[in-house]
């Protein structure tokens, strides 16, 4: 599985949990925008993860 696919699945699951557990409704348009934003940020998120790992 590609990292981008994994990030997409995590973001999608987060939205689902917000809807199920917090009764937060995410419109289809907003859902697509959030998922695209997460995918576009994968390189930065990976860098942040490496930085945190190095600090430990």
LINWO-V348114 format. One record per residue. N is the residue number from 0. SS is DSSP state (hx for helix, st for strand, lp for the rest). PHI is phi in radians with two decimals (999 if undefined). D_LAST is the distance of its C-alpha to the last C-alpha in Angstrom with 1 decimal. Layout:
# LINWO-V348114
{{N | SS | PHI | D_LAST} {N | SS | PHI | D_LAST}}
This chain:
# LINWO-V348114
{{0 | lp | 999 | 26.9} {1 | lp | -1.32 | 25.9} {2 | hx | -1.02 | 22.7} {3 | hx | -1.09 | 25.2} {4 | hx | -1.15 | 27.1} {5 | hx | -1.12 | 24.2} {6 | hx | -1.04 | 23.2} {7 | hx | -1.06 | 26.9} {8 | hx | -1.13 | 27.1} {9 | hx | -1.14 | 24.2} {10 | hx | -1.09 | 25.8} {11 | hx | -1.07 | 29.2} {12 | hx | -1.15 | 28.1} {13 | hx | -1.07 | 26.6} {14 | hx | -1.09 | 29.9} {15 | hx | -1.06 | 31.8} {16 | hx | -1.13 | 29.9} {17 | hx | -1.04 | 30.7} {18 | hx | -1.21 | 34.3} {19 | hx | -1.35 | 34.6} {20 | hx | -1.54 | 32.7} {21 | lp | -1.91 | 33.2} {22 | lp | 0.97 | 36.5} {23 | lp | -1.62 | 35.2} {24 | lp | -1.71 | 37.4} {25 | lp | -1.92 | 36.0} {26 | lp | -1.18 | 38.8} {27 | hx | -1.04 | 38.9} {28 | hx | -1.11 | 38.7} {29 | hx | -1.18 | 35.6} {30 | hx | -1.02 | 34.0} {31 | hx | -1.09 | 34.7} {32 | hx | -1.12 | 33.4} {33 | hx | -1.13 | 30.1} {34 | hx | -1.10 | 29.6} {35 | hx | -1.11 | 30.5} {36 | hx | -1.09 | 28.1} {37 | hx | -1.07 | 25.2} {38 | hx | -1.05 | 26.4} {39 | hx | -1.21 | 26.7} {40 | lp | -1.64 | 23.1} {41 | hx | -0.92 | 21.5} {42 | hx | -1.04 | 20.6} {43 | hx | -1.19 | 18.9} {44 | hx | -1.13 | 17.1} {45 | hx | -1.13 | 15.8} {46 | hx | -1.09 | 14.7} {47 | hx | -1.09 | 12.9} {48 | hx | -1.10 | 11.1} {49 | hx | -1.16 | 10.2} {50 | hx | -1.08 | 9.0} {51 | hx | -1.07 | 6.7} {52 | hx | -1.11 | 5.5} {53 | hx | -1.19 | 5.5} {54 | hx | -1.25 | 3.8} {55 | lp | -1.33 | 0.0}}
